[in-house]
């Protein structure tokens, strides 16, 4: 059974949820700053712990590095099926 949440943490979690609804792009560092602007003195690691407990994370565009663009041409591998036994001399044309 999970440990009960203290009253102070419950209040912080309520504020974190309220701020997250207004500014969903804030991570733990930005959330800490937003809480400090509301007169709540709290550390970033504690904010991160509470955000993880609540299942809240910053919303931002994540990288899609391995997804090719559909308009990009896929070039064929020209050496497929060729038997390459030895290197050709420099400058030789076949």
Gaussian input, Z-matrix of N, CA and C with variables (Angstrom, degrees):
# hf/3-21g

backbone

0 1
 N
 C     1     B1
 C     2     B2     1     A1
 N     3     B3     2     A2     1     D1
 C     4     B4     3     A3     2     D2
 C     5     B5     4     A4     3     D3
 N     6     B6     5     A5     4     D4
 C     7     B7     6     A6     5     D5
 C     8     B8     7     A7     6     D6
 N     9     B9     8     A8     7     D7
 C    10    B10     9     A9     8     D8
 C    11    B11    10    A10     9     D9
 N    12    B12    11    A11    10    D10
 C    13    B13    12    A12    11    D11
 C    14    B14    13    A13    12    D12
 N    15    B15    14    A14    13    D13
 C    16    B16    15    A15    14    D14
 C    17    B17    16    A16    15    D15
 N    18    B18    17    A17    16    D16
 C    19    B19    18    A18    17    D17
 C    20    B20    19    A19    18    D18
 N    21    B21    20    A20    19    D19
 C    22    B22    21    A21    20    D20
 C    23    B23    22    A22    21    D21
 N    24    B24    23    A23    22    D22
 C    25    B25    24    A24    23    D23
 C    26    B26    25    A25    24    D24
 N    27    B27    26    A26    25    D25
 C    28    B28    27    A27    26    D26
 C    29    B29    28    A28    27    D27
 N    30    B30    29    A29    28    D28
 C    31    B31    30    A30    29    D29
 C    32    B32    31    A31    30    D30
 N    33    B33    32    A32    31    D31
 C    34    B34    33    A33    32    D32
 C    35    B35    34    A34    33    D33
 N    36    B36    35    A35    34    D34
 C    37    B37    36    A36    35    D35
 C    38    B38    37    A37    36    D36
 N    39    B39    38    A38    37    D37
 C    40    B40    39    A39    38    D38
 C    41    B41    40    A40    39    D39
 N    42    B42    41    A41    40    D40
 C    43    B43    42    A42    41    D41
 C    44    B44    43    A43    42    D42
 N    45    B45    44    A44    43    D43
 C    46    B46    45    A45    44    D44
 C    47    B47    46    A46    45    D45
 N    48    B48    47    A47    46    D46
 C    49    B49    48    A48    47    D47
 C    50    B50    49    A49    48    D48
 N    51    B51    50    A50    49    D49
 C    52    B52    51    A51    50    D50
 C    53    B53    52    A52    51    D51
 N    54    B54    53    A53    52    D52
 C    55    B55    54    A54    53    D53
 C    56    B56    55    A55    54    D54
 N    57    B57    56    A56    55    D55
 C    58    B58    57    A57    56    D56
 C    59    B59    58    A58    57    D57
 N    60    B60    59    A59    58    D58
 C    61    B61    60    A60    59    D59
 C    62    B62    61    A61    60    D60
 N    63    B63    62    A62    61    D61
 C    64    B64    63    A63    62    D62
 C    65    B65    64    A64    63    D63
 N    66    B66    65    A65    64    D64
 C    67    B67    66    A66    65    D65
 C    68    B68    67    A67    66    D66
 N    69    B69    68    A68    67    D67
 C    70    B70    69    A69    68    D68
 C    71    B71    70    A70    69    D69
 N    72    B72    71    A71    70    D70
 C    73    B73    72    A72    71    D71
 C    74    B74    73    A73    72    D72
 N    75    B75    74    A74    73    D73
 C    76    B76    75    A75    74    D74
 C    77    B77    76    A76    75    D75
 N    78    B78    77    A77    76    D76
 C    79    B79    78    A78    77    D77
 C    80    B80    79    A79    78    D78
 N    81    B81    80    A80    79    D79
 C    82    B82    81    A81    80    D80
 C    83    B83    82    A82    81    D81
 N    84    B84    83    A83    82    D82
 C    85    B85    84    A84    83    D83
 C    86    B86    85    A85    84    D84
 N    87    B87    86    A86    85    D85
 C    88    B88    87    A87    86    D86
 C    89    B89    88    A88    87    D87
 N    90    B90    89    A89    88    D88
 C    91    B91    90    A90    89    D89
 C    92    B92    91    A91    90    D90
 N    93    B93    92    A92    91    D91
 C    94    B94    93    A93    92    D92
 C    95    B95    94    A94    93    D93
 N    96    B96    95    A95    94    D94
 C    97    B97    96    A96    95    D95
 C    98    B98    97    A97    96    D96
 N    99    B99    98    A98    97    D97
 C   100   B100    99    A99    98    D98
 C   101   B101   100   A100    99    D99
 N   102   B102   101   A101   100   D100
 C   103   B103   102   A102   101   D101
 C   104   B104   103   A103   102   D102
 N   105   B105   104   A104   103   D103
 C   106   B106   105   A105   104   D104
 C   107   B107   106   A106   105   D105
 N   108   B108   107   A107   106   D106
 C   109   B109   108   A108   107   D107
 C   110   B110   109   A109   108   D108
 N   111   B111   110   A110   109   D109
 C   112   B112   111   A111   110   D110
 C   113   B113   112   A112   111   D111
 N   114   B114   113   A113   112   D112
 C   115   B115   114   A114   113   D113
 C   116   B116   115   A115   114   D114
 N   117   B117   116   A116   115   D115
 C   118   B118   117   A117   116   D116
 C   119   B119   118   A118   117   D117
 N   120   B120   119   A119   118   D118
 C   121   B121   120   A120   119   D119
 C   122   B122   121   A121   120   D120
 N   123   B123   122   A122   121   D121
 C   124   B124   123   A123   122   D122
 C   125   B125   124   A124   123   D123
 N   126   B126   125   A125   124   D124
 C   127   B127   126   A126   125   D125
 C   128   B128   127   A127   126   D126
 N   129   B129   128   A128   127   D127
 C   130   B130   129   A129   128   D128
 C   131   B131   130   A130   129   D129
 N   132   B132   131   A131   130   D130
 C   133   B133   132   A132   131   D131
 C   134   B134   133   A133   132   D132
 N   135   B135   134   A134   133   D133
 C   136   B136   135   A135   134   D134
 C   137   B137   136   A136   135   D135
 N   138   B138   137   A137   136   D136
 C   139   B139   138   A138   137   D137
 C   140   B140   139   A139   138   D138
 N   141   B141   140   A140   139   D139
 C   142   B142   141   A141   140   D140
 C   143   B143   142   A142   141   D141
 N   144   B144   143   A143   142   D142
 C   145   B145   144   A144   143   D143
 C   146   B146   145   A145   144   D144
 N   147   B147   146   A146   145   D145
 C   148   B148   147   A147   146   D146
 C   149   B149   148   A148   147   D147
 N   150   B150   149   A149   148   D148
 C   151   B151   150   A150   149   D149
 C   152   B152   151   A151   150   D150
 N   153   B153   152   A152   151   D151
 C   154   B154   153   A153   152   D152
 C   155   B155   154   A154   153   D153
 N   156   B156   155   A155   154   D154
 C   157   B157   156   A156   155   D155
 C   158   B158   157   A157   156   D156
 N   159   B159   158   A158   157   D157
 C   160   B160   159   A159   158   D158
 C   161   B161   160   A160   159   D159
 N   162   B162   161   A161   160   D160
 C   163   B163   162   A162   161   D161
 C   164   B164   163   A163   162   D162
 N   165   B165   164   A164   163   D163
 C   166   B166   165   A165   164   D164
 C   167   B167   166   A166   165   D165
 N   168   B168   167   A167   166   D166
 C   169   B169   168   A168   167   D167
 C   170   B170   169   A169   168   D168
 N   171   B171   170   A170   169   D169
 C   172   B172   171   A171   170   D170
 C   173   B173   172   A172   171   D171
 N   174   B174   173   A173   172   D172
 C   175   B175   174   A174   173   D173
 C   176   B176   175   A175   174   D174
 N   177   B177   176   A176   175   D175
 C   178   B178   177   A177   176   D176
 C   179   B179   178   A178   177   D177
 N   180   B180   179   A179   178   D178
 C   181   B181   180   A180   179   D179
 C   182   B182   181   A181   180   D180
 N   183   B183   182   A182   181   D181
 C   184   B184   183   A183   182   D182
 C   185   B185   184   A184   183   D183
 N   186   B186   185   A185   184   D184
 C   187   B187   186   A186   185   D185
 C   188   B188   187   A187   186   D186
 N   189   B189   188   A188   187   D187
 C   190   B190   189   A189   188   D188
 C   191   B191   190   A190   189   D189
 N   192   B192   191   A191   190   D190
 C   193   B193   192   A192   191   D191
 C   194   B194   193   A193   192   D192
 N   195   B195   194   A194   193   D193
 C   196   B196   195   A195   194   D194
 C   197   B197   196   A196   195   D195
 N   198   B198   197   A197   196   D196
 C   199   B199   198   A198   197   D197
 C   200   B200   199   A199   198   D198
 N   201   B201   200   A200   199   D199
 C   202   B202   201   A201   200   D200
 C   203   B203   202   A202   201   D201
 N   204   B204   203   A203   202   D202
 C   205   B205   204   A204   203   D203
 C   206   B206   205   A205   204   D204
 N   207   B207   206   A206   205   D205
 C   208   B208   207   A207   206   D206
 C   209   B209   208   A208   207   D207
 N   210   B210   209   A209   208   D208
 C   211   B211   210   A210   209   D209
 C   212   B212   211   A211   210   D210
 N   213   B213   212   A212   211   D211
 C   214   B214   213   A213   212   D212
 C   215   B215   214   A214   213   D213
 N   216   B216   215   A215   214   D214
 C   217   B217   216   A216   215   D215
 C   218   B218   217   A217   216   D216
 N   219   B219   218   A218   217   D217
 C   220   B220   219   A219   218   D218
 C   221   B221   220   A220   219   D219
 N   222   B222   221   A221   220   D220
 C   223   B223   222   A222   221   D221
 C   224   B224   223   A223   222   D222
 N   225   B225   224   A224   223   D223
 C   226   B226   225   A225   224   D224
 C   227   B227   226   A226   225   D225
 N   228   B228   227   A227   226   D226
 C   229   B229   228   A228   227   D227
 C   230   B230   229   A229   228   D228
 N   231   B231   230   A230   229   D229
 C   232   B232   231   A231   230   D230
 C   233   B233   232   A232   231   D231
 N   234   B234   233   A233   232   D232
 C   235   B235   234   A234   233   D233
 C   236   B236   235   A235   234   D234
 N   237   B237   236   A236   235   D235
 C   238   B238   237   A237   236   D236
 C   239   B239   238   A238   237   D237
 N   240   B240   239   A239   238   D238
 C   241   B241   240   A240   239   D239
 C   242   B242   241   A241   240   D240
 N   243   B243   242   A242   241   D241
 C   244   B244   243   A243   242   D242
 C   245   B245   244   A244   243   D243
 N   246   B246   245   A245   244   D244
 C   247   B247   246   A246   245   D245
 C   248   B248   247   A247   246   D246
 N   249   B249   248   A248   247   D247
 C   250   B250   249   A249   248   D248
 C   251   B251   250   A250   249   D249
 N   252   B252   251   A251   250   D250
 C   253   B253   252   A252   251   D251
 C   254   B254   253   A253   252   D252
 N   255   B255   254   A254   253   D253
 C   256   B256   255   A255   254   D254
 C   257   B257   256   A256   255   D255
 N   258   B258   257   A257   256   D256
 C   259   B259   258   A258   257   D257
 C   260   B260   259   A259   258   D258
 N   261   B261   260   A260   259   D259
 C   262   B262   261   A261   260   D260
 C   263   B263   262   A262   261   D261
 N   264   B264   263   A263   262   D262
 C   265   B265   264   A264   263   D263
 C   266   B266   265   A265   264   D264
 N   267   B267   266   A266   265   D265
 C   268   B268   267   A267   266   D266
 C   269   B269   268   A268   267   D267
 N   270   B270   269   A269   268   D268
 C   271   B271   270   A270   269   D269
 C   272   B272   271   A271   270   D270
 N   273   B273   272   A272   271   D271
 C   274   B274   273   A273   272   D272
 C   275   B275   274   A274   273   D273
 N   276   B276   275   A275   274   D274
 C   277   B277   276   A276   275   D275
 C   278   B278   277   A277   276   D276
 N   279   B279   278   A278   277   D277
 C   280   B280   279   A279   278   D278
 C   281   B281   280   A280   279   D279

   B1=1.4487
   B2=1.5269
   B3=1.3508
   B4=1.4624
   B5=1.5241
   B6=1.3179
   B7=1.4614
   B8=1.5198
   B9=1.3375
   B10=1.4665
   B11=1.5297
   B12=1.3250
   B13=1.4609
   B14=1.5181
   B15=1.3486
   B16=1.4625
   B17=1.5299
   B18=1.3204
   B19=1.4713
   B20=1.5249
   B21=1.3468
   B22=1.4590
   B23=1.5278
   B24=1.3495
   B25=1.4617
   B26=1.5253
   B27=1.3289
   B28=1.4672
   B29=1.5253
   B30=1.3311
   B31=1.4689
   B32=1.5266
   B33=1.3451
   B34=1.4601
   B35=1.5264
   B36=1.3245
   B37=1.4599
   B38=1.5292
   B39=1.3172
   B40=1.4658
   B41=1.5236
   B42=1.3441
   B43=1.4641
   B44=1.5280
   B45=1.3322
   B46=1.4645
   B47=1.5240
   B48=1.3224
   B49=1.4671
   B50=1.5236
   B51=1.3130
   B52=1.4662
   B53=1.5311
   B54=1.3356
   B55=1.4705
   B56=1.5266
   B57=1.3420
   B58=1.4656
   B59=1.5339
   B60=1.3211
   B61=1.4621
   B62=1.5289
   B63=1.3407
   B64=1.4671
   B65=1.5274
   B66=1.3334
   B67=1.4623
   B68=1.5340
   B69=1.3310
   B70=1.4673
   B71=1.5257
   B72=1.3183
   B73=1.4584
   B74=1.5311
   B75=1.3261
   B76=1.4578
   B77=1.5231
   B78=1.3181
   B79=1.4590
   B80=1.5196
   B81=1.3262
   B82=1.4592
   B83=1.5332
   B84=1.3378
   B85=1.4720
   B86=1.5285
   B87=1.3075
   B88=1.4591
   B89=1.5178
   B90=1.3410
   B91=1.4683
   B92=1.5265
   B93=1.3250
   B94=1.4615
   B95=1.5233
   B96=1.3326
   B97=1.4645
   B98=1.5222
   B99=1.3289
   B100=1.4689
   B101=1.5243
   B102=1.3333
   B103=1.4677
   B104=1.5233
   B105=1.3289
   B106=1.4728
   B107=1.5229
   B108=1.3377
   B109=1.4707
   B110=1.5254
   B111=1.3280
   B112=1.4730
   B113=1.5233
   B114=1.3246
   B115=1.4741
   B116=1.5220
   B117=1.3160
   B118=1.4605
   B119=1.5253
   B120=1.3202
   B121=1.4537
   B122=1.5268
   B123=1.3275
   B124=1.4655
   B125=1.5245
   B126=1.3135
   B127=1.4561
   B128=1.5204
   B129=1.3381
   B130=1.4630
   B131=1.5178
   B132=1.3227
   B133=1.4640
   B134=1.5254
   B135=1.3221
   B136=1.4672
   B137=1.5290
   B138=1.3420
   B139=1.4691
   B140=1.5245
   B141=1.3439
   B142=1.4631
   B143=1.5267
   B144=1.3367
   B145=1.4626
   B146=1.5274
   B147=1.3198
   B148=1.4656
   B149=1.5217
   B150=1.3352
   B151=1.4700
   B152=1.5288
   B153=1.3191
   B154=1.4715
   B155=1.5258
   B156=1.3275
   B157=1.4629
   B158=1.5277
   B159=1.3461
   B160=1.4601
   B161=1.5256
   B162=1.3288
   B163=1.4632
   B164=1.5174
   B165=1.3333
   B166=1.4637
   B167=1.5184
   B168=1.3312
   B169=1.4554
   B170=1.5178
   B171=1.3198
   B172=1.4621
   B173=1.5189
   B174=1.3192
   B175=1.4550
   B176=1.5168
   B177=1.3159
   B178=1.4623
   B179=1.5125
   B180=1.2989
   B181=1.4574
   B182=1.5196
   B183=1.3108
   B184=1.4557
   B185=1.5301
   B186=1.3204
   B187=1.4633
   B188=1.5187
   B189=1.3085
   B190=1.4676
   B191=1.5181
   B192=1.3290
   B193=1.4577
   B194=1.5196
   B195=1.3192
   B196=1.4616
   B197=1.5260
   B198=1.3039
   B199=1.4522
   B200=1.5263
   B201=1.3450
   B202=1.4658
   B203=1.5279
   B204=1.3008
   B205=1.4535
   B206=1.5317
   B207=1.3245
   B208=1.4650
   B209=1.5267
   B210=1.3250
   B211=1.4640
   B212=1.5290
   B213=1.3339
   B214=1.4584
   B215=1.5171
   B216=1.3357
   B217=1.4593
   B218=1.5250
   B219=1.3278
   B220=1.4504
   B221=1.5185
   B222=1.3280
   B223=1.4570
   B224=1.5316
   B225=1.3416
   B226=1.4706
   B227=1.5271
   B228=1.3246
   B229=1.4569
   B230=1.5216
   B231=1.3161
   B232=1.4657
   B233=1.5233
   B234=1.3198
   B235=1.4616
   B236=1.5277
   B237=1.3074
   B238=1.4636
   B239=1.5288
   B240=1.3057
   B241=1.4552
   B242=1.5211
   B243=1.3279
   B244=1.4593
   B245=1.5261
   B246=1.3436
   B247=1.4558
   B248=1.5231
   B249=1.3119
   B250=1.4619
   B251=1.5172
   B252=1.3648
   B253=1.4550
   B254=1.5248
   B255=1.3224
   B256=1.4555
   B257=1.5258
   B258=1.3338
   B259=1.4595
   B260=1.5203
   B261=1.3046
   B262=1.4555
   B263=1.5118
   B264=1.3360
   B265=1.4779
   B266=1.5214
   B267=1.3248
   B268=1.4587
   B269=1.5259
   B270=1.2877
   B271=1.4610
   B272=1.5162
   B273=1.3286
   B274=1.4681
   B275=1.5190
   B276=1.2923
   B277=1.4673
   B278=1.5046
   B279=1.2848
   B280=1.4618
   B281=1.4913
   A1=108.54
   A2=118.67
   A3=120.34
   A4=111.71
   A5=114.45
   A6=119.69
   A7=109.72
   A8=117.15
   A9=119.00
   A10=111.07
   A11=115.38
   A12=122.12
   A13=108.59
   A14=115.99
   A15=119.87
   A16=109.84
   A17=115.33
   A18=120.41
   A19=111.07
   A20=117.09
   A21=120.69
   A22=110.53
   A23=116.39
   A24=119.80
   A25=111.68
   A26=116.53
   A27=119.69
   A28=110.26
   A29=116.65
   A30=120.73
   A31=110.47
   A32=116.93
   A33=120.63
   A34=110.91
   A35=117.08
   A36=121.40
   A37=110.58
   A38=116.33
   A39=119.69
   A40=110.47
   A41=116.54
   A42=120.61
   A43=111.50
   A44=116.87
   A45=120.50
   A46=109.84
   A47=116.43
   A48=120.51
   A49=110.77
   A50=116.68
   A51=121.27
   A52=110.68
   A53=116.27
   A54=120.51
   A55=109.96
   A56=116.99
   A57=120.40
   A58=111.35
   A59=117.64
   A60=120.61
   A61=111.13
   A62=116.79
   A63=120.87
   A64=112.02
   A65=116.46
   A66=122.42
   A67=109.56
   A68=118.21
   A69=120.15
   A70=114.09
   A71=118.89
   A72=122.36
   A73=112.62
   A74=118.63
   A75=121.41
   A76=111.10
   A77=115.60
   A78=121.81
   A79=108.87
   A80=116.08
   A81=119.41
   A82=111.41
   A83=117.04
   A84=119.23
   A85=111.28
   A86=116.78
   A87=120.02
   A88=111.86
   A89=115.48
   A90=119.87
   A91=110.01
   A92=117.38
   A93=121.07
   A94=109.84
   A95=116.75
   A96=119.99
   A97=111.45
   A98=116.27
   A99=119.85
   A100=110.76
   A101=117.03
   A102=120.11
   A103=110.77
   A104=116.50
   A105=119.29
   A106=110.89
   A107=117.20
   A108=119.95
   A109=110.65
   A110=116.02
   A111=120.36
   A112=111.07
   A113=116.72
   A114=123.93
   A115=113.47
   A116=117.37
   A117=121.34
   A118=107.67
   A119=117.64
   A120=121.09
   A121=107.68
   A122=114.63
   A123=120.03
   A124=108.32
   A125=116.70
   A126=121.84
   A127=111.92
   A128=115.09
   A129=120.65
   A130=111.73
   A131=117.98
   A132=120.71
   A133=110.13
   A134=117.16
   A135=120.09
   A136=110.23
   A137=116.43
   A138=120.31
   A139=109.53
   A140=116.89
   A141=121.15
   A142=110.83
   A143=116.46
   A144=120.86
   A145=110.89
   A146=116.12
   A147=119.78
   A148=111.39
   A149=116.99
   A150=119.93
   A151=110.43
   A152=117.14
   A153=120.24
   A154=111.08
   A155=115.63
   A156=119.83
   A157=110.71
   A158=115.92
   A159=120.98
   A160=112.07
   A161=117.37
   A162=120.50
   A163=112.73
   A164=116.82
   A165=121.92
   A166=108.77
   A167=116.34
   A168=120.92
   A169=108.61
   A170=115.15
   A171=120.13
   A172=110.11
   A173=116.22
   A174=121.36
   A175=108.48
   A176=116.73
   A177=121.69
   A178=108.14
   A179=115.79
   A180=121.17
   A181=108.49
   A182=116.19
   A183=121.37
   A184=109.73
   A185=117.93
   A186=119.93
   A187=112.34
   A188=115.28
   A189=122.13
   A190=106.52
   A191=115.81
   A192=121.55
   A193=113.03
   A194=119.06
   A195=119.49
   A196=112.96
   A197=117.97
   A198=120.73
   A199=108.84
   A200=118.64
   A201=119.75
   A202=111.67
   A203=114.94
   A204=120.85
   A205=108.55
   A206=119.60
   A207=120.45
   A208=114.83
   A209=118.26
   A210=120.98
   A211=113.68
   A212=117.24
   A213=119.29
   A214=110.55
   A215=114.89
   A216=120.80
   A217=109.95
   A218=116.69
   A219=122.51
   A220=107.06
   A221=116.18
   A222=120.55
   A223=110.17
   A224=117.34
   A225=120.00
   A226=110.66
   A227=115.80
   A228=121.60
   A229=107.04
   A230=117.64
   A231=122.57
   A232=113.29
   A233=119.04
   A234=120.51
   A235=113.29
   A236=117.40
   A237=120.27
   A238=109.57
   A239=116.86
   A240=122.27
   A241=114.03
   A242=119.38
   A243=122.15
   A244=109.72
   A245=116.14
   A246=121.11
   A247=107.45
   A248=117.16
   A249=121.81
   A250=107.28
   A251=115.96
   A252=120.92
   A253=112.11
   A254=118.01
   A255=120.85
   A256=108.63
   A257=116.45
   A258=118.99
   A259=111.14
   A260=116.39
   A261=120.13
   A262=109.13
   A263=118.30
   A264=120.24
   A265=110.10
   A266=115.31
   A267=121.48
   A268=110.11
   A269=116.94
   A270=121.65
   A271=114.30
   A272=117.84
   A273=119.29
   A274=110.18
   A275=116.32
   A276=120.80
   A277=108.46
   A278=116.05
   A279=119.98
   A280=111.25
   D1=131.86
   D2=-179.09
   D3=-66.81
   D4=151.23
   D5=179.28
   D6=-69.48
   D7=143.21
   D8=178.82
   D9=-66.57
   D10=150.97
   D11=-178.67
   D12=-89.26
   D13=136.12
   D14=179.51
   D15=-68.45
   D16=163.02
   D17=-179.81
   D18=-63.24
   D19=-38.14
   D20=179.60
   D21=-65.33
   D22=-43.18
   D23=178.06
   D24=-66.65
   D25=-36.05
   D26=178.38
   D27=-63.49
   D28=-39.68
   D29=177.93
   D30=-67.33
   D31=-41.87
   D32=177.18
   D33=-62.15
   D34=-41.05
   D35=179.81
   D36=-64.54
   D37=-37.70
   D38=177.35
   D39=-64.47
   D40=-43.05
   D41=178.30
   D42=-66.32
   D43=-40.55
   D44=178.50
   D45=-61.02
   D46=-43.11
   D47=179.38
   D48=-63.84
   D49=-41.52
   D50=179.65
   D51=-63.86
   D52=-44.67
   D53=179.61
   D54=-67.13
   D55=-39.26
   D56=-178.88
   D57=-63.68
   D58=-34.07
   D59=177.37
   D60=-68.17
   D61=-33.52
   D62=178.83
   D63=-79.76
   D64=-40.26
   D65=-175.43
   D66=-133.99
   D67=79.37
   D68=-174.35
   D69=-71.00
   D70=-6.74
   D71=-178.48
   D72=-87.82
   D73=-3.00
   D74=-177.77
   D75=-79.84
   D76=132.61
   D77=171.76
   D78=-91.40
   D79=-162.97
   D80=-176.35
   D81=-66.69
   D82=-34.37
   D83=-179.61
   D84=-69.46
   D85=-46.51
   D86=178.39
   D87=-67.07
   D88=-35.82
   D89=178.60
   D90=-65.25
   D91=-39.43
   D92=177.70
   D93=-60.95
   D94=-43.43
   D95=179.34
   D96=-64.98
   D97=-40.44
   D98=179.10
   D99=-65.71
   D100=-37.09
   D101=177.72
   D102=-68.41
   D103=-37.52
   D104=178.81
   D105=-66.83
   D106=-32.38
   D107=176.58
   D108=-68.00
   D109=-21.76
   D110=176.70
   D111=-98.77
   D112=23.61
   D113=175.34
   D114=64.61
   D115=32.45
   D116=175.49
   D117=-111.17
   D118=113.13
   D119=179.47
   D120=-89.58
   D121=110.85
   D122=-176.47
   D123=-149.93
   D124=148.14
   D125=-179.26
   D126=-84.91
   D127=159.02
   D128=-177.18
   D129=-66.36
   D130=-38.74
   D131=-178.26
   D132=-65.24
   D133=-38.40
   D134=178.01
   D135=-67.59
   D136=-39.10
   D137=176.84
   D138=-62.47
   D139=-43.43
   D140=179.24
   D141=-61.42
   D142=-42.62
   D143=179.19
   D144=-61.36
   D145=-45.08
   D146=-179.71
   D147=-66.92
   D148=-39.36
   D149=178.92
   D150=-63.74
   D151=-40.27
   D152=177.75
   D153=-66.09
   D154=-39.90
   D155=179.30
   D156=-62.76
   D157=-35.18
   D158=-179.67
   D159=-84.48
   D160=-12.41
   D161=-178.10
   D162=78.60
   D163=27.64
   D164=-178.81
   D165=-101.82
   D166=134.10
   D167=172.28
   D168=-140.07
   D169=158.78
   D170=-178.70
   D171=-67.48
   D172=139.50
   D173=177.24
   D174=-95.41
   D175=120.96
   D176=178.12
   D177=-153.43
   D178=162.95
   D179=-179.86
   D180=-71.49
   D181=119.18
   D182=-177.60
   D183=-92.32
   D184=151.32
   D185=-176.74
   D186=-68.63
   D187=144.03
   D188=176.37
   D189=-124.33
   D190=65.14
   D191=-169.58
   D192=-72.67
   D193=-27.75
   D194=-173.86
   D195=-102.76
   D196=9.66
   D197=179.94
   D198=-99.89
   D199=112.22
   D200=-177.75
   D201=-73.09
   D202=153.30
   D203=176.55
   D204=-72.99
   D205=137.25
   D206=-176.57
   D207=-63.67
   D208=-22.83
   D209=-179.84
   D210=-84.58
   D211=-10.71
   D212=-178.88
   D213=-73.40
   D214=135.41
   D215=-179.36
   D216=-76.93
   D217=139.07
   D218=175.54
   D219=-98.90
   D220=115.69
   D221=-177.47
   D222=-84.21
   D223=141.23
   D224=-179.87
   D225=-73.92
   D226=153.62
   D227=175.68
   D228=-85.10
   D229=109.88
   D230=-169.62
   D231=-76.67
   D232=-16.07
   D233=-178.46
   D234=-93.40
   D235=-0.31
   D236=-179.38
   D237=-64.94
   D238=131.35
   D239=177.36
   D240=87.27
   D241=-7.30
   D242=178.52
   D243=-88.86
   D244=141.29
   D245=176.38
   D246=-91.99
   D247=111.05
   D248=-178.42
   D249=-104.99
   D250=105.87
   D251=-176.18
   D252=-96.28
   D253=-35.85
   D254=-178.07
   D255=-149.96
   D256=158.10
   D257=178.81
   D258=-73.05
   D259=151.02
   D260=176.62
   D261=-83.19
   D262=148.29
   D263=178.55
   D264=-63.00
   D265=153.36
   D266=-178.90
   D267=-61.57
   D268=128.17
   D269=177.67
   D270=86.48
   D271=-6.82
   D272=-179.83
   D273=-77.45
   D274=139.56
   D275=178.53
   D276=-112.15
   D277=141.98
   D278=179.24
   D279=-111.60

